[in-house]
């Protein structure tokens, strides 16, 4: 008899996603979807477009006072979003 190498399905999927270049786009989508949950309902109400480019999350905030408050909390927001998805996906946050 011979032994087969047994692997967890999650390990196989993760390896295939990494090999095919799908891991980063998936994590970026998770960061964008996590914004509303991490920031709360009030901030989500004033949030417009969100996108990631070169490890920078760009977020449009329509309320000027809220925009200023969030700008001062950028590093904390980046840390919380990365913790939410469990990986270092973004390094910077730009609020416009």
N, CA, C and O atoms as a Tinker XYZ file with bonds, in Angstrom:
   384  protein
     1  N      0.827000   -1.182000    0.000000    73     2
     2  CA     0.000000    0.000000    0.000000    64     1     3
     3  C      0.872000    1.247000    0.000000    63     2     4     5
     4  O      2.036000    1.223000    0.400000    81     3
     5  N      0.279000    2.318000   -0.455000    73     3     6
     6  CA     1.001000    3.581000   -0.486000    64     5     7
     7  C      0.229000    4.633000    0.317000    63     6     8     9
     8  O     -0.984000    4.538000    0.509000    81     7
     9  N      0.963000    5.618000    0.766000    73     7    10
    10  CA     0.349000    6.685000    1.555000    64     9    11
    11  C      0.112000    7.891000    0.663000    63    10    12    13
    12  O      0.953000    8.265000   -0.154000    81    11
    13  N     -1.041000    8.477000    0.840000    73    11    14
    14  CA    -1.350000    9.696000    0.104000    64    13    15
    15  C     -1.116000   10.894000    1.017000    63    14    16    17
    16  O     -1.370000   10.849000    2.220000    81    15
    17  N     -0.643000   11.924000    0.425000    73    15    18
    18  CA    -0.452000   13.157000    1.178000    64    17    19
    19  C     -1.820000   13.830000    1.346000    63    18    20    21
    20  O     -2.473000   14.181000    0.363000    81    19
    21  N     -2.233000   14.001000    2.576000    73    19    22
    22  CA    -3.538000   14.569000    2.860000    64    21    23
    23  C     -3.343000   16.012000    3.310000    63    22    24    25
    24  O     -2.554000   16.296000    4.211000    81    23
    25  N     -4.072000   16.912000    2.668000    73    23    26
    26  CA    -3.999000   18.330000    3.004000    64    25    27
    27  C     -5.396000   18.847000    3.293000    63    26    28    29
    28  O     -6.388000   18.334000    2.773000    81    27
    29  N     -5.454000   19.858000    4.118000    73    27    30
    30  CA    -6.734000   20.511000    4.373000    64    29    31
    31  C     -7.166000   21.243000    3.111000    63    30    32    33
    32  O     -6.335000   21.761000    2.365000    81    31
    33  N     -8.467000   21.279000    2.881000    73    31    34
    34  CA    -9.001000   21.965000    1.720000    64    33    35
    35  C     -8.685000   23.459000    1.774000    63    34    36    37
    36  O     -8.394000   24.070000    0.745000    81    35
    37  N     -8.742000   24.046000    2.963000    73    35    38
    38  CA    -8.451000   25.480000    3.093000    64    37    39
    39  C     -7.008000   25.788000    2.703000    63    38    40    41
    40  O     -6.740000   26.829000    2.103000    81    39
    41  N     -6.076000   24.893000    3.036000    73    39    42
    42  CA    -4.678000   25.095000    2.656000    64    41    43
    43  C     -4.497000   25.002000    1.141000    63    42    44    45
    44  O     -3.756000   25.782000    0.544000    81    43
    45  N     -5.179000   24.045000    0.538000    73    43    46
    46  CA    -5.091000   23.879000   -0.920000    64    45    47
    47  C     -5.675000   25.097000   -1.633000    63    46    48    49
    48  O     -5.080000   25.607000   -2.582000    81    47
    49  N     -6.837000   25.561000   -1.179000    73    47    50
    50  CA    -7.460000   26.736000   -1.798000    64    49    51
    51  C     -6.588000   27.973000   -1.655000    63    50    52    53
    52  O     -6.439000   28.745000   -2.602000    81    51
    53  N     -6.015000   28.164000   -0.482000    73    51    54
    54  CA    -5.151000   29.319000   -0.264000    64    53    55
    55  C     -3.920000   29.270000   -1.172000    63    54    56    57
    56  O     -3.518000   30.290000   -1.730000    81    55
    57  N     -3.326000   28.091000   -1.317000    73    55    58
    58  CA    -2.152000   27.944000   -2.176000    64    57    59
    59  C     -2.508000   28.221000   -3.639000    63    58    60    61
    60  O     -1.758000   28.895000   -4.344000    81    59
    61  N     -3.641000   27.706000   -4.090000    73    59    62
    62  CA    -4.063000   27.917000   -5.476000    64    61    63
    63  C     -4.367000   29.390000   -5.726000    63    62    64    65
    64  O     -3.992000   29.935000   -6.764000    81    63
    65  N     -5.045000   30.037000   -4.778000    73    63    66
    66  CA    -5.358000   31.464000   -4.936000    64    65    67
    67  C     -4.081000   32.297000   -5.009000    63    66    68    69
    68  O     -3.998000   33.238000   -5.798000    81    67
    69  N     -3.095000   31.959000   -4.198000    73    67    70
    70  CA    -1.834000   32.689000   -4.215000    64    69    71
    71  C     -1.106000   32.467000   -5.536000    63    70    72    73
    72  O     -0.556000   33.408000   -6.109000    81    71
    73  N     -1.100000   31.219000   -6.026000    73    71    74
    74  CA    -0.415000   30.907000   -7.278000    64    73    75
    75  C     -1.069000   31.604000   -8.466000    63    74    76    77
    76  O     -0.381000   32.019000   -9.399000    81    75
    77  N     -2.375000   31.733000   -8.437000    73    75    78
    78  CA    -3.106000   32.340000   -9.550000    64    77    79
    79  C     -3.235000   33.853000   -9.423000    63    78    80    81
    80  O     -3.800000   34.502000  -10.304000    81    79
    81  N     -2.719000   34.419000   -8.339000    73    79    82
    82  CA    -2.759000   35.865000   -8.164000    64    81    83
    83  C     -4.122000   36.390000   -7.735000    63    82    84    85
    84  O     -4.455000   37.541000   -8.015000    81    83
    85  N     -4.902000   35.574000   -7.071000    73    83    86
    86  CA    -6.247000   35.972000   -6.664000    64    85    87
    87  C     -6.340000   36.369000   -5.200000    63    86    88    89
    88  O     -7.365000   36.897000   -4.769000    81    87
    89  N     -5.295000   36.126000   -4.435000    73    87    90
    90  CA    -5.341000   36.392000   -3.001000    64    89    91
    91  C     -5.437000   37.896000   -2.711000    63    90    92    93
    92  O     -6.267000   38.312000   -1.904000    81    91
    93  N     -4.609000   38.701000   -3.351000    73    91    94
    94  CA    -4.610000   40.145000   -3.093000    64    93    95
    95  C     -5.922000   40.811000   -3.490000    63    94    96    97
    96  O     -6.460000   41.581000   -2.694000    81    95
    97  N     -6.467000   40.555000   -4.682000    73    95    98
    98  CA    -7.755000   41.180000   -5.003000    64    97    99
    99  C     -8.876000   40.790000   -4.039000    63    98   100   101
   100  O     -9.746000   41.606000   -3.734000    81    99
   101  N     -8.857000   39.563000   -3.567000    73    99   102
   102  CA    -9.869000   39.123000   -2.615000    64   101   103
   103  C     -9.732000   39.878000   -1.296000    63   102   104   105
   104  O    -10.729000   40.321000   -0.727000    81   103
   105  N     -8.513000   40.024000   -0.811000    73   103   106
   106  CA    -8.281000   40.761000    0.427000    64   105   107
   107  C     -8.651000   42.240000    0.272000    63   106   108   109
   108  O     -9.157000   42.855000    1.210000    81   107
   109  N     -8.402000   42.800000   -0.896000    73   107   110
   110  CA    -8.783000   44.198000   -1.137000    64   109   111
   111  C    -10.301000   44.366000   -1.090000    63   110   112   113
   112  O    -10.801000   45.338000   -0.524000    81   111
   113  N    -11.023000   43.440000   -1.671000    73   111   114
   114  CA   -12.496000   43.485000   -1.607000    64   113   115
   115  C    -12.973000   43.368000   -0.162000    63   114   116   117
   116  O    -13.923000   44.039000    0.241000    81   115
   117  N    -12.313000   42.518000    0.608000    73   115   118
   118  CA   -12.695000   42.362000    2.013000    64   117   119
   119  C    -12.482000   43.653000    2.789000    63   118   120   121
   120  O    -13.291000   43.997000    3.652000    81   119
   121  N    -11.404000   44.370000    2.493000    73   119   122
   122  CA   -11.149000   45.660000    3.156000    64   121   123
   123  C    -12.265000   46.647000    2.819000    63   122   124   125
   124  O    -12.774000   47.338000    3.702000    81   123
   125  N    -12.638000   46.710000    1.557000    73   123   126
   126  CA   -13.685000   47.658000    1.138000    64   125   127
   127  C    -15.011000   47.305000    1.795000    63   126   128   129
   128  O    -15.732000   48.196000    2.246000    81   127
   129  N    -15.342000   46.030000    1.857000    73   127   130
   130  CA   -16.597000   45.620000    2.503000    64   129   131
   131  C    -16.536000   45.798000    4.016000    63   130   132   133
   132  O    -17.570000   45.996000    4.654000    81   131
   133  N    -15.341000   45.733000    4.599000    73   131   134
   134  CA   -15.200000   45.873000    6.052000    64   133   135
   135  C    -15.332000   47.319000    6.515000    63   134   136   137
   136  O    -15.541000   47.566000    7.702000    81   135
   137  N    -15.214000   48.277000    5.599000    73   135   138
   138  CA   -15.270000   49.689000    5.977000    64   137   139
   139  C    -16.532000   50.013000    6.777000    63   138   140   141
   140  O    -16.447000   50.599000    7.856000    81   139
   141  N    -17.692000   49.641000    6.259000    73   139   142
   142  CA   -18.953000   49.967000    6.926000    64   141   143
   143  C    -19.043000   49.334000    8.312000    63   142   144   145
   144  O    -19.530000   49.959000    9.253000    81   143
   145  N    -18.579000   48.108000    8.433000    73   143   146
   146  CA   -18.649000   47.413000    9.713000    64   145   147
   147  C    -17.677000   48.012000   10.732000    63   146   148   149
   148  O    -18.033000   48.198000   11.895000    81   147
   149  N    -16.475000   48.307000   10.303000    73   147   150
   150  CA   -15.461000   48.838000   11.209000    64   149   151
   151  C    -15.784000   50.278000   11.608000    63   150   152   153
   152  O    -15.607000   50.653000   12.767000    81   151
   153  N    -16.249000   51.076000   10.668000    73   151   154
   154  CA   -16.470000   52.501000   10.936000    64   153   155
   155  C    -17.836000   52.795000   11.542000    63   154   156   157
   156  O    -18.029000   53.841000   12.162000    81   155
   157  N    -18.762000   51.901000   11.372000    73   155   158
   158  CA   -20.078000   52.103000   11.967000    64   157   159
   159  C    -21.086000   52.689000   10.997000    63   158   160   161
   160  O    -20.738000   53.155000    9.912000    81   159
   161  N    -22.340000   52.655000   11.415000    73   159   162
   162  CA   -23.458000   53.056000   10.561000    64   161   163
   163  C    -23.436000   54.550000   10.219000    63   162   164   165
   164  O    -23.759000   54.939000    9.096000    81   163
   165  N    -23.058000   55.371000   11.178000    73   163   166
   166  CA   -23.056000   56.824000   10.946000    64   165   167
   167  C    -22.052000   57.216000    9.874000    63   166   168   169
   168  O    -22.379000   57.979000    8.964000    81   167
   169  N    -20.838000   56.702000    9.976000    73   167   170
   170  CA   -19.812000   57.018000    8.979000    64   169   171
   171  C    -20.198000   56.410000    7.631000    63   170   172   173
   172  O    -19.989000   57.031000    6.589000    81   171
   173  N    -20.748000   55.220000    7.646000    73   171   174
   174  CA   -21.142000   54.561000    6.401000    64   173   175
   175  C    -22.187000   55.377000    5.640000    63   174   176   177
   176  O    -22.222000   55.363000    4.409000    81   175
   177  N    -23.024000   56.077000    6.372000    73   175   178
   178  CA   -24.062000   56.898000    5.732000    64   177   179
   179  C    -23.459000   58.044000    4.919000    63   178   180   181
   180  O    -24.031000   58.455000    3.909000    81   179
   181  N    -22.315000   58.558000    5.352000    73   179   182
   182  CA   -21.664000   59.680000    4.671000    64   181   183
   183  C    -20.529000   59.239000    3.758000    63   182   184   185
   184  O    -19.778000   60.073000    3.251000    81   183
   185  N    -20.403000   57.955000    3.550000    73   183   186
   186  CA   -19.332000   57.414000    2.707000    64   185   187
   187  C    -19.811000   57.243000    1.278000    63   186   188   189
   188  O    -20.898000   56.725000    1.019000    81   187
   189  N    -18.965000   57.694000    0.355000    73   187   190
   190  CA   -19.265000   57.532000   -1.070000    64   189   191
   191  C    -18.410000   56.430000   -1.666000    63   190   192   193
   192  O    -18.412000   55.298000   -1.184000    81   191
   193  N    -17.687000   56.765000   -2.708000    73   191   194
   194  CA   -16.846000   55.794000   -3.413000    64   193   195
   195  C    -15.686000   55.326000   -2.545000    63   194   196   197
   196  O    -15.147000   56.082000   -1.737000    81   195
   197  N    -15.315000   54.061000   -2.731000    73   195   198
   198  CA   -14.159000   53.461000   -2.055000    64   197   199
   199  C    -13.420000   52.621000   -3.076000    63   198   200   201
   200  O    -14.019000   51.834000   -3.809000    81   199
   201  N    -12.098000   52.803000   -3.113000    73   199   202
   202  CA   -11.288000   51.940000   -3.978000    64   201   203
   203  C     -9.857000   51.896000   -3.455000    63   202   204   205
   204  O     -9.435000   52.761000   -2.687000    81   203
   205  N     -9.119000   50.874000   -3.882000    73   203   206
   206  CA    -7.731000   50.690000   -3.447000    64   205   207
   207  C     -6.830000   50.770000   -4.671000    63   206   208   209
   208  O     -7.095000   50.168000   -5.712000    81   207
   209  N     -5.752000   51.538000   -4.507000    73   207   210
   210  CA    -4.751000   51.648000   -5.562000    64   209   211
   211  C     -3.385000   51.743000   -4.890000    63   210   212   213
   212  O     -3.169000   52.615000   -4.049000    81   211
   213  N     -2.471000   50.861000   -5.250000    73   211   214
   214  CA    -1.111000   50.846000   -4.703000    64   213   215
   215  C     -1.095000   50.818000   -3.175000    63   214   216   217
   216  O     -0.408000   51.624000   -2.547000    81   215
   217  N     -1.828000   49.920000   -2.591000    73   215   218
   218  CA    -1.928000   49.715000   -1.143000    64   217   219
   219  C     -2.457000   50.945000   -0.402000    63   218   220   221
   220  O     -2.221000   51.096000    0.796000    81   219
   221  N     -3.163000   51.815000   -1.104000    73   219   222
   222  CA    -3.780000   52.982000   -0.484000    64   221   223
   223  C     -5.281000   52.897000   -0.688000    63   222   224   225
   224  O     -5.756000   52.742000   -1.813000    81   223
   225  N     -6.023000   52.999000    0.401000    73   223   226
   226  CA    -7.482000   52.998000    0.347000    64   225   227
   227  C     -7.944000   54.444000    0.198000    63   226   228   229
   228  O     -7.628000   55.292000    1.032000    81   227
   229  N     -8.688000   54.717000   -0.860000    73   227   230
   230  CA    -9.260000   56.035000   -1.111000    64   229   231
   231  C    -10.744000   55.964000   -0.763000    63   230   232   233
   232  O    -11.464000   55.090000   -1.247000    81   231
   233  N    -11.192000   56.895000    0.082000    73   231   234
   234  CA   -12.585000   56.905000    0.530000    64   233   235
   235  C    -13.132000   58.317000    0.382000    63   234   236   237
   236  O    -12.507000   59.282000    0.821000    81   235
   237  N    -14.303000   58.430000   -0.240000    73   235   238
   238  CA   -14.966000   59.729000   -0.374000    64   237   239
   239  C    -15.944000   59.895000    0.783000    63   238   240   241
   240  O    -16.829000   59.065000    0.989000    81   239
   241  N    -15.771000   60.981000    1.535000    73   239   242
   242  CA   -16.663000   61.326000    2.634000    64   241   243
   243  C    -17.343000   62.640000    2.266000    63   242   244   245
   244  O    -16.669000   63.628000    1.973000    81   243
   245  N    -18.667000   62.657000    2.280000    73   243   246
   246  CA   -19.410000   63.825000    1.810000    64   245   247
   247  C    -19.606000   64.902000    2.877000    63   246   248   249
   248  O    -19.985000   66.024000    2.539000    81   247
   249  N    -19.365000   64.603000    4.131000    73   247   250
   250  CA   -19.515000   65.573000    5.213000    64   249   251
   251  C    -18.137000   66.141000    5.553000    63   250   252   253
   252  O    -17.256000   65.389000    5.971000    81   251
   253  N    -17.928000   67.463000    5.382000    73   251   254
   254  CA   -16.598000   68.043000    5.614000    64   253   255
   255  C    -16.084000   67.877000    7.047000    63   254   256   257
   256  O    -14.896000   67.619000    7.242000    81   255
   257  N    -16.945000   68.018000    8.041000    73   255   258
   258  CA   -16.512000   67.873000    9.433000    64   257   259
   259  C    -16.077000   66.434000    9.718000    63   258   260   261
   260  O    -15.055000   66.205000   10.365000    81   259
   261  N    -16.841000   65.493000    9.245000    73   259   262
   262  CA   -16.492000   64.078000    9.425000    64   261   263
   263  C    -15.212000   63.746000    8.677000    63   262   264   265
   264  O    -14.378000   62.984000    9.166000    81   263
   265  N    -15.061000   64.317000    7.494000    73   263   266
   266  CA   -13.849000   64.098000    6.697000    64   265   267
   267  C    -12.618000   64.534000    7.491000    63   266   268   269
   268  O    -11.610000   63.828000    7.503000    81   267
   269  N    -12.690000   65.678000    8.148000    73   267   270
   270  CA   -11.573000   66.189000    8.934000    64   269   271
   271  C    -11.277000   65.278000   10.133000    63   270   272   273
   272  O    -10.117000   64.983000   10.423000    81   271
   273  N    -12.321000   64.840000   10.817000    73   271   274
   274  CA   -12.137000   63.942000   11.965000    64   273   275
   275  C    -11.476000   62.636000   11.548000    63   274   276   277
   276  O    -10.554000   62.160000   12.211000    81   275
   277  N    -11.950000   62.058000   10.448000    73   275   278
   278  CA   -11.393000   60.787000    9.986000    64   277   279
   279  C     -9.961000   60.947000    9.494000    63   278   280   281
   280  O     -9.154000   60.026000    9.625000    81   279
   281  N     -9.642000   62.096000    8.933000    73   279   282
   282  CA    -8.287000   62.340000    8.462000    64   281   283
   283  C     -7.301000   62.278000    9.620000    63   282   284   285
   284  O     -6.183000   61.788000    9.459000    81   283
   285  N     -7.707000   62.768000   10.775000    73   283   286
   286  CA    -6.825000   62.744000   11.944000    64   285   287
   287  C     -6.673000   61.338000   12.528000    63   286   288   289
   288  O     -5.727000   61.081000   13.272000    81   287
   289  N     -7.587000   60.432000   12.204000    73   287   290
   290  CA    -7.553000   59.066000   12.744000    64   289   291
   291  C     -7.070000   58.041000   11.719000    63   290   292   293
   292  O     -7.288000   56.844000   11.904000    81   291
   293  N     -6.427000   58.480000   10.655000    73   291   294
   294  CA    -6.062000   57.594000    9.546000    64   293   295
   295  C     -5.263000   56.365000    9.958000    63   294   296   297
   296  O     -5.600000   55.252000    9.553000    81   295
   297  N     -4.221000   56.537000   10.748000    73   295   298
   298  CA    -3.372000   55.386000   11.089000    64   297   299
   299  C     -4.144000   54.349000   11.907000    63   298   300   301
   300  O     -3.952000   53.147000   11.722000    81   299
   301  N     -5.013000   54.807000   12.806000    73   299   302
   302  CA    -5.825000   53.884000   13.594000    64   301   303
   303  C     -6.822000   53.136000   12.705000    63   302   304   305
   304  O     -7.057000   51.943000   12.902000    81   303
   305  N     -7.399000   53.822000   11.745000    73   303   306
   306  CA    -8.362000   53.194000   10.830000    64   305   307
   307  C     -7.669000   52.136000    9.978000    63   306   308   309
   308  O     -8.209000   51.048000    9.779000    81   307
   309  N     -6.483000   52.447000    9.479000    73   307   310
   310  CA    -5.720000   51.476000    8.672000    64   309   311
   311  C     -5.436000   50.228000    9.486000    63   310   312   313
   312  O     -5.602000   49.111000    8.997000    81   311
   313  N     -5.006000   50.414000   10.732000    73   311   314
   314  CA    -4.710000   49.275000   11.602000    64   313   315
   315  C     -5.959000   48.431000   11.836000    63   314   316   317
   316  O     -5.898000   47.204000   11.755000    81   315
   317  N     -7.088000   49.070000   12.126000    73   315   318
   318  CA    -8.324000   48.340000   12.399000    64   317   319
   319  C     -8.823000   47.585000   11.174000    63   318   320   321
   320  O     -9.297000   46.456000   11.304000    81   319
   321  N     -8.727000   48.180000    9.991000    73   319   322
   322  CA    -9.172000   47.501000    8.768000    64   321   323
   323  C     -8.283000   46.289000    8.461000    63   322   324   325
   324  O     -8.787000   45.222000    8.113000    81   323
   325  N     -6.975000   46.452000    8.590000    73   323   326
   326  CA    -6.065000   45.328000    8.351000    64   325   327
   327  C     -6.307000   44.201000    9.349000    63   326   328   329
   328  O     -6.260000   43.025000    8.987000    81   327
   329  N     -6.567000   44.561000   10.604000    73   327   330
   330  CA    -6.866000   43.534000   11.609000    64   329   331
   331  C     -8.164000   42.806000   11.278000    63   330   332   333
   332  O     -8.278000   41.601000   11.499000    81   331
   333  N     -9.130000   43.532000   10.753000    73   331   334
   334  CA   -10.431000   42.926000   10.431000    64   333   335
   335  C    -10.289000   41.824000    9.383000    63   334   336   337
   336  O    -10.922000   40.775000    9.499000    81   335
   337  N     -9.462000   42.055000    8.361000    73   335   338
   338  CA    -9.299000   41.041000    7.317000    64   337   339
   339  C     -8.180000   40.051000    7.644000    63   338   340   341
   340  O     -8.046000   39.027000    6.975000    81   339
   341  N     -7.383000   40.349000    8.661000    73   339   342
   342  CA    -6.356000   39.412000    9.081000    64   341   343
   343  C     -5.112000   39.391000    8.215000    63   342   344   345
   344  O     -4.394000   38.391000    8.183000    81   343
   345  N     -4.848000   40.491000    7.508000    73   343   346
   346  CA    -3.655000   40.561000    6.661000    64   345   347
   347  C     -3.290000   42.029000    6.458000    63   346   348   349
   348  O     -4.130000   42.914000    6.620000    81   347
   349  N     -2.042000   42.275000    6.106000    73   347   350
   350  CA    -1.574000   43.629000    5.816000    64   349   351
   351  C     -1.891000   43.918000    4.350000    63   350   352   353
   352  O     -1.143000   43.533000    3.451000    81   351
   353  N     -3.012000   44.604000    4.127000    73   351   354
   354  CA    -3.484000   44.864000    2.765000    64   353   355
   355  C     -3.246000   46.307000    2.362000    63   354   356   357
   356  O     -2.787000   46.579000    1.253000    81   355
   357  N     -3.556000   47.231000    3.259000    73   355   358
   358  CA    -3.376000   48.649000    2.943000    64   357   359
   359  C     -2.350000   49.249000    3.898000    63   358   360   361
   360  O     -2.239000   48.836000    5.053000    81   359
   361  N     -1.600000   50.234000    3.395000    73   359   362
   362  CA    -0.621000   50.902000    4.221000    64   361   363
   363  C     -0.998000   52.354000    4.473000    63   362   364   365
   364  O     -0.424000   53.011000    5.342000    81   363
   365  N     -1.959000   52.848000    3.715000    73   363   366
   366  CA    -2.317000   54.268000    3.820000    64   365   367
   367  C     -3.806000   54.445000    3.526000    63   366   368   369
   368  O     -4.426000   53.632000    2.841000    81   367
   369  N     -4.355000   55.530000    4.063000    73   367   370
   370  CA    -5.752000   55.879000    3.842000    64   369   371
   371  C     -5.798000   57.324000    3.361000    63   370   372   373
   372  O     -5.219000   58.207000    3.994000    81   371
   373  N     -6.467000   57.567000    2.268000    73   371   374
   374  CA    -6.669000   58.916000    1.748000    64   373   375
   375  C     -8.159000   59.203000    1.736000    63   374   376   377
   376  O     -8.941000   58.463000    1.138000    81   375
   377  N     -8.543000   60.272000    2.396000    73   375   378
   378  CA    -9.951000   60.635000    2.473000    64   377   379
   379  C    -10.141000   61.889000    1.637000    63   378   380   381
   380  O     -9.440000   62.886000    1.815000    81   379
   381  N    -11.100000   61.822000    0.724000    73   379   382
   382  CA   -11.365000   62.983000   -0.144000    64   381   383
   383  C    -12.836000   63.291000   -0.161000    63   382   384
   384  O    -13.262000   64.231000   -0.832000    81   383
